[in-house]
């Protein structure tokens, strides 16, 4: 899963938060080993998370008005971001 980083404290674990990987189609095969990780229950925070996502127009690609093909996060990615859990990948 990418390059390993040597830490000054080797007992620390690096956790990654996938974003664009969530957009891969289910049938897409990845040649790397299946990553290990955790799900964190965030159900109680979903209303706040939804408001935060809606407030960040630049992160959703809704600020450039003169480019119809400009950057816009796909709707299915936004839906995945609003699940009742967060996914963290351990490396």
DSSP file (Angstrom, degrees, kcal/mol; ACC not computed):
  #  RESIDUE AA STRUCTURE BP1 BP2  ACC     N-H-->O    O-->H-N    N-H-->O    O-->H-N    TCO  KAPPA ALPHA  PHI   PSI    X-CA   Y-CA   Z-CA
    1    1 A X              0   0    0      0, 0.0    33,-0.0     0, 0.0     2,-0.0   0.000 360.0 360.0 360.0  68.0    0.0    0.0    0.0
    2    2 A X        -     0   0    0      2,-0.0     2,-0.3     0, 0.0     0, 0.0  -0.250 360.0 -24.2  79.2-168.7    2.3    2.7   -1.1
    3    3 A X        -     0   0    0      1,-0.0     2,-0.3    -2,-0.0     0, 0.0  -0.609  59.7-130.0 -85.1 135.3    5.6    3.7    0.4
    4    4 A X        -     0   0    0     -2,-0.3     2,-0.5     1,-0.0    -2,-0.0  -0.638  18.6-143.7 -82.2 142.0    6.3    3.0    4.1
    5    5 A X        -     0   0    0     -2,-0.3     2,-0.4     9,-0.0     9,-0.1  -0.914  10.7-131.1-108.7 130.0    7.6    5.9    6.1
    6    6 A X        -     0   0    0     -2,-0.5     2,-0.3     2,-0.0     4,-0.0  -0.660  27.5-155.4 -79.4 131.7   10.2    5.4    8.8
    7    7 A X        -     0   0    0     -2,-0.4     3,-0.3     1,-0.1    -1,-0.0  -0.730  27.0-127.7-107.3 155.8    9.2    7.1   12.0
    8    8 A X  S    S+     0   0    0     -2,-0.3     2,-0.6     1,-0.3    -1,-0.1   0.772 113.2  44.4 -67.5 -25.3   11.2    8.4   14.9
    9    9 A X  S >  S-     0   0    0      1,-0.1     3,-2.1     3,-0.0    -1,-0.3  -0.866  72.8-172.1-119.2  94.4    8.8    6.3   17.1
   10   10 A X  T 3  S+     0   0    0     -2,-0.6    -1,-0.1     1,-0.3    -2,-0.1   0.638  80.0  69.8 -65.1 -12.4    8.4    2.9   15.3
   11   11 A X  T 3  S+     0   0    0     -3,-0.1    -1,-0.3     2,-0.1     2,-0.2   0.580  80.6  95.6 -80.6  -8.1    5.6    2.0   17.8
   12   12 A X    <   -     0   0    0     -3,-2.1     2,-0.4     1,-0.0    -5,-0.1  -0.586  68.4-142.2 -81.7 144.4    3.3    4.6   16.2
   13   13 A X        -     0   0    0     -2,-0.2     2,-0.5    77,-0.0    -2,-0.1  -0.856   6.5-136.5-106.0 142.2    0.9    3.4   13.6
   14   14 A X        -     0   0    0     -2,-0.4    77,-2.1    -9,-0.1     2,-0.4  -0.855  19.0-165.0 -97.9 128.1    0.0    5.5   10.5
   15   15 A X  E     -A   90   0A   0     -2,-0.5     2,-0.3    75,-0.2    75,-0.2  -0.932   2.6-157.5-113.3 137.2   -3.7    5.6    9.6
   16   16 A X  E     -A   89   0A   0     73,-3.0    73,-2.9    -2,-0.4     2,-0.6  -0.863  10.0-143.7-112.9 147.8   -4.9    6.8    6.3
   17   17 A X        -     0   0    0     -2,-0.3     2,-0.2    71,-0.2    71,-0.1  -0.933  22.6-140.5-110.2 108.7   -8.4    8.1    5.4
   18   18 A X        +     0   0    0     -2,-0.6    69,-0.2    69,-0.4    -2,-0.0  -0.441  34.9 155.2 -72.2 139.4   -9.4    6.9    2.0
   19   19 A X  S >  S+     0   0    0     -2,-0.2     3,-1.3     3,-0.0     4,-0.2   0.574  73.9  30.5-122.2 -70.4  -11.3    9.4   -0.2
   20   20 A X  G >  S+     0   0    0      1,-0.3     3,-1.9     2,-0.2     4,-0.2   0.783 110.4  68.0 -68.7 -25.7  -10.9    8.7   -3.9
   21   21 A X  G >  S+     0   0    0      1,-0.3     3,-1.3     2,-0.2    -1,-0.3   0.764  88.2  68.0 -62.1 -23.6  -10.5    5.0   -3.4
   22   22 A X  G <  S+     0   0    0     -3,-1.3    -1,-0.3     1,-0.2    -2,-0.2   0.645  91.9  61.6 -69.2 -13.3  -14.2    5.0   -2.3
   23   23 A X  G <  S+     0   0    0     -3,-1.9    -1,-0.2    -4,-0.2    -2,-0.2   0.499  75.7 114.5 -92.4  -3.5  -15.1    5.8   -5.9
   24   24 A X  S <  S-     0   0    0     -3,-1.3     2,-0.1    -4,-0.2    -3,-0.0  -0.427  75.4-110.4 -66.9 139.1  -13.7    2.6   -7.3
   25   25 A X    >   -     0   0    0      1,-0.1     3,-2.1    -2,-0.1    -1,-0.1  -0.401  26.0-115.9 -66.8 148.4  -16.3    0.3   -8.8
   26   26 A X  T 3  S+     0   0    0      1,-0.3    -1,-0.1    -3,-0.1    -2,-0.1   0.790 114.5  56.0 -56.9 -29.7  -16.9   -2.9   -6.8
   27   27 A X  T 3  S+     0   0    0      2,-0.1     2,-0.3     0, 0.0    -1,-0.3   0.543  79.8 114.8 -82.2  -4.9  -15.7   -5.0   -9.7
   28   28 A X    <   -     0   0    0     -3,-2.1     2,-0.4     1,-0.1    -4,-0.0  -0.508  59.8-144.6 -69.5 123.4  -12.3   -3.2   -9.9
   29   29 A X        -     0   0    0     -2,-0.3     2,-0.5     2,-0.0    -2,-0.1  -0.754   7.7-155.8 -90.9 134.7   -9.5   -5.5   -8.9
   30   30 A X        -     0   0    0     -2,-0.4     4,-0.0     2,-0.1    -2,-0.0  -0.940   8.4-150.0-111.2 129.3   -6.6   -4.1   -7.0
   31   31 A X  S    S+     0   0    0     -2,-0.5    -1,-0.1     2,-0.1     3,-0.1   0.671  70.7  88.2 -76.0 -16.2   -3.3   -5.9   -7.3
   32   32 A X  S    S-     0   0    0      1,-0.1    -2,-0.1     3,-0.0     3,-0.1  -0.361  93.8 -83.7 -79.4 163.2   -2.1   -4.9   -3.8
   33   33 A X        -     0   0    0      1,-0.1    -1,-0.1    -2,-0.1     2,-0.1  -0.339  56.9 -91.3 -62.9 144.7   -2.8   -6.9   -0.7
   34   34 A X        -     0   0    0      1,-0.1    -1,-0.1    -3,-0.1     2,-0.0  -0.384  50.0-120.5 -58.7 126.3   -6.2   -6.1    0.9
   35   35 A X        -     0   0    0     -2,-0.1     2,-0.3    -3,-0.1    -1,-0.1  -0.333  17.7-136.3 -71.9 152.6   -5.6   -3.3    3.5
   36   36 A X  E     +B   90   0A   0     54,-0.5    54,-2.7    -2,-0.0     2,-0.3  -0.745  42.7 123.0-100.5 155.0   -6.3   -3.8    7.2
   37   37 A X  E     -B   89   0A   0     -2,-0.3     2,-0.3    52,-0.3    52,-0.2  -0.954  45.1 -90.5-179.5-160.7   -8.1   -1.1    9.1
   38   38 A X  E     -B   88   0A   0     50,-2.4    50,-2.5    -2,-0.3     2,-0.5  -0.932  14.5-135.3-138.5 157.6  -11.0    0.0   11.3
   39   39 A X  E     -B   87   0A   0     -2,-0.3     2,-0.5    48,-0.2    48,-0.2  -0.971  19.5-157.1-111.7 133.2  -14.5    1.4   11.2
   40   40 A X  E     -B   86   0A   0     46,-2.6    46,-2.4    -2,-0.5     2,-0.4  -0.950  19.8-125.1-111.6 123.5  -15.3    4.1   13.6
   41   41 A X  E     +B   85   0A   0     -2,-0.5    44,-0.3    44,-0.2     3,-0.1  -0.541  39.2 161.7 -70.2 120.3  -18.9    4.7   14.5
   42   42 A X    >>  +     0   0    0     42,-1.9     3,-1.7    -2,-0.4     4,-0.5   0.092  31.0 122.5-123.7  19.0  -19.8    8.3   13.8
   43   43 A X  G >4 S+     0   0    0     41,-0.9     3,-1.2     1,-0.3     4,-0.3   0.861  72.5  55.2 -54.1 -40.3  -23.6    8.0   13.6
   44   44 A X  G 34 S+     0   0    0      1,-0.2    -1,-0.3    40,-0.1     3,-0.2   0.751 110.6  47.0 -66.0 -22.3  -24.1   10.5   16.4
   45   45 A X  G <> S+     0   0    0     -3,-1.7     4,-2.6     1,-0.2     3,-0.3   0.396  79.5 103.7 -99.3   1.9  -22.1   13.1   14.5
   46   46 A X  H <X S+     0   0    0     -3,-1.2     4,-2.9    -4,-0.5     5,-0.2   0.876  77.8  53.0 -57.5 -42.1  -23.7   12.6   11.1
   47   47 A X  H  > S+     0   0    0     -4,-0.3     4,-2.0    -3,-0.2    -1,-0.2   0.927 113.4  44.2 -59.8 -41.5  -25.9   15.8   11.2
   48   48 A X  H  > S+     0   0    0     -3,-0.3     4,-2.3     2,-0.2    -2,-0.2   0.904 113.4  51.0 -67.0 -40.8  -22.8   17.9   12.0
   49   49 A X  H  X S+     0   0    0     -4,-2.6     4,-2.5     2,-0.2    -2,-0.2   0.914 108.8  51.1 -63.6 -42.4  -20.8   16.1    9.3
   50   50 A X  H  X S+     0   0    0     -4,-2.9     4,-2.4     1,-0.2    -1,-0.2   0.925 111.1  48.2 -60.1 -45.4  -23.5   16.7    6.7
   51   51 A X  H  X S+     0   0    0     -4,-2.0     4,-1.7    -5,-0.2    -1,-0.2   0.883 110.7  51.7 -63.6 -38.1  -23.5   20.4    7.6
   52   52 A X  H  X S+     0   0    0     -4,-2.3     4,-1.1     2,-0.2    -2,-0.2   0.926 110.8  47.1 -65.0 -44.3  -19.7   20.6    7.4
   53   53 A X  H >< S+     0   0    0     -4,-2.5     3,-0.6     1,-0.2    -2,-0.2   0.922 112.7  49.5 -62.7 -43.9  -19.7   19.0    3.9
   54   54 A X  H 3< S+     0   0    0     -4,-2.4    -1,-0.2     1,-0.2    -2,-0.2   0.805 108.1  55.1 -65.5 -28.8  -22.4   21.3    2.7
   55   55 A X  H 3< S+     0   0    0     -4,-1.7     2,-1.3     1,-0.2    -1,-0.2   0.725  92.7  73.2 -77.8 -21.8  -20.6   24.3    4.0
   56   56 A X    XX  +     0   0    0     -4,-1.1     4,-0.9    -3,-0.6     3,-0.7  -0.583  54.3 164.6 -97.3  74.8  -17.3   23.6    2.1
   57   57 A X  H >>>S+     0   0    0     -2,-1.3     5,-2.5     1,-0.3     3,-0.7   0.850  72.9  58.5 -59.4 -36.5  -18.4   24.5   -1.4
   58   58 A X  H >45S+     0   0    0      1,-0.3     3,-0.5    -3,-0.2    -1,-0.3   0.841 103.9  52.1 -65.6 -30.8  -14.8   24.6   -2.7
   59   59 A X  H <45S+     0   0    0     -3,-0.7    -1,-0.3     1,-0.2    -2,-0.2   0.698 111.1  48.0 -76.3 -18.7  -14.3   21.0   -1.6
   60   60 A X  H <<5S-     0   0    0     -4,-0.9    13,-0.7    -3,-0.7    -1,-0.2   0.416 115.2-114.1-100.7  -0.5  -17.4   20.0   -3.5
   61   61 A X  T <<5S+     0   0    0     -4,-0.6     3,-0.2    -3,-0.5    -3,-0.2   0.762  77.3 127.1  78.9  25.0  -16.4   21.9   -6.7
   62   62 A X      < +     0   0    0     -5,-2.5    -4,-0.2     1,-0.2    -5,-0.1   0.055  52.2  73.3-105.4  26.7  -19.2   24.4   -6.5
   63   63 A X  S    S+     0   0    0     -6,-0.3     2,-0.7    -5,-0.2    -1,-0.2   0.688  75.2  77.8-110.5 -24.2  -17.2   27.6   -6.8
   64   64 A X        +     0   0    0      7,-0.2     3,-0.2    -3,-0.2     6,-0.1  -0.790  50.8 172.6 -90.3 115.7  -16.2   27.7  -10.4
   65   65 A X        +     0   0    0     -2,-0.7    -1,-0.2     1,-0.2     3,-0.1   0.628  67.9  59.3 -98.4 -15.8  -19.2   28.8  -12.4
   66   66 A X  S    S+     0   0    0      1,-0.2     2,-0.4     2,-0.0    -1,-0.2   0.297  93.9  67.1-101.2  10.8  -17.6   29.3  -15.9
   67   67 A X    >   -     0   0    0     -3,-0.2     3,-2.1     1,-0.1    -1,-0.2  -0.844  54.9-173.7-132.0  96.6  -16.3   25.7  -16.4
   68   68 A X  T 3  S+     0   0    0     -2,-0.4    -1,-0.1     1,-0.3    -2,-0.0   0.719  91.1  48.3 -63.9 -19.4  -19.1   23.1  -16.8
   69   69 A X  T 3  S+     0   0    0      2,-0.0    -1,-0.3     0, 0.0     3,-0.1   0.238  89.0 125.3-101.5  12.5  -16.5   20.3  -16.8
   70   70 A X  S <  S-     0   0    0     -3,-2.1     2,-0.1     1,-0.2    -5,-0.0  -0.049  74.7 -59.3 -67.8 173.2  -14.7   21.7  -13.8
   71   71 A X        +     0   0    0      1,-0.0     2,-0.3     2,-0.0    -7,-0.2  -0.294  62.0 160.9 -58.6 124.8  -13.9   19.7  -10.6
   72   72 A X        -     0   0    0     -3,-0.1   -11,-0.2    -2,-0.1     2,-0.2  -0.959  40.3-120.7-144.8 128.3  -17.0   18.3   -8.8
   73   73 A X        -     0   0    0    -13,-0.7     5,-0.0    -2,-0.3     2,-0.0  -0.492  41.2-107.1 -64.7 134.0  -17.0   15.5   -6.3
   74   74 A X    >>  -     0   0    0     -2,-0.2     4,-1.8     1,-0.1     3,-1.0  -0.351  20.0-125.1 -64.5 143.5  -19.3   12.7   -7.6
   75   75 A X  H 3> S+     0   0    0      1,-0.3     4,-2.2     2,-0.2     5,-0.1   0.860 110.3  58.0 -57.8 -37.6  -22.6   12.4   -5.8
   76   76 A X  H 3> S+     0   0    0      1,-0.2     4,-1.6     2,-0.2    -1,-0.3   0.802 104.3  52.6 -67.1 -25.8  -21.9    8.7   -5.0
   77   77 A X  H <> S+     0   0    0     -3,-1.0     4,-1.9     2,-0.2    -1,-0.2   0.913 107.6  50.7 -71.5 -42.8  -18.7    9.8   -3.2
   78   78 A X  H  X S+     0   0    0     -4,-1.8     4,-0.7     1,-0.2    -2,-0.2   0.896 108.2  53.6 -60.4 -39.0  -20.6   12.3   -1.1
   79   79 A X  H >< S+     0   0    0     -4,-2.2     3,-0.9     1,-0.2    -1,-0.2   0.915 108.3  49.2 -61.3 -42.8  -23.1    9.5   -0.2
   80   80 A X  H >< S+     0   0    0     -4,-1.6     3,-1.2     1,-0.2    -1,-0.2   0.834 105.1  58.7 -65.9 -31.7  -20.3    7.2    1.0
   81   81 A X  H 3< S+     0   0    0     -4,-1.9    -1,-0.2     1,-0.3    -2,-0.2   0.680 101.7  56.9 -70.6 -15.8  -18.9   10.1    3.1
   82   82 A X  T << S+     0   0    0     -3,-0.9    -1,-0.3    -4,-0.7    -2,-0.2   0.004  76.6 125.0-107.3  28.5  -22.1   10.2    4.9
   83   83 A X  S <  S-     0   0    0     -3,-1.2   -41,-0.0     2,-0.3    -3,-0.0  -0.407  78.0-105.5 -75.7 163.3  -22.2    6.6    6.1
   84   84 A X  S    S+     0   0    0     -2,-0.1   -42,-1.9   -43,-0.1   -41,-0.9   0.234 100.5  50.5 -78.7  18.4  -22.6    6.0    9.9
   85   85 A X  E    S- B   0  41A   0    -44,-0.3     2,-0.4   -43,-0.2    -2,-0.3  -0.990  72.1-134.7-149.0 155.4  -18.9    5.1   10.1
   86   86 A X  E     - B   0  40A   0    -46,-2.4   -46,-2.6    -2,-0.3     2,-0.5  -0.864  22.0-139.1-105.2 146.6  -15.5    6.4    9.1
   87   87 A X  E     - B   0  39A   0     -2,-0.4     2,-0.4   -48,-0.2   -69,-0.4  -0.915  17.9-174.5-108.7 131.9  -13.0    4.0    7.5
   88   88 A X  E     - B   0  38A   0    -50,-2.5   -50,-2.4    -2,-0.5     2,-0.5  -0.992  12.3-149.3-125.5 134.3   -9.3    4.2    8.5
   89   89 A X  E     -AB  16  37A   0    -73,-2.9   -73,-3.0    -2,-0.4     2,-0.3  -0.888  12.3-140.6-105.7 130.5   -6.6    2.1    6.8
   90   90 A X  E      AB  15  36A   0    -54,-2.7   -54,-0.5    -2,-0.5   -75,-0.2  -0.664 360.0 360.0 -88.4 142.4   -3.6    1.0    8.8
   91   91 A X              0   0    0    -77,-2.1   -76,-0.1    -2,-0.3    -1,-0.1   0.336 360.0 360.0-129.0 360.0   -0.1    1.0    7.2
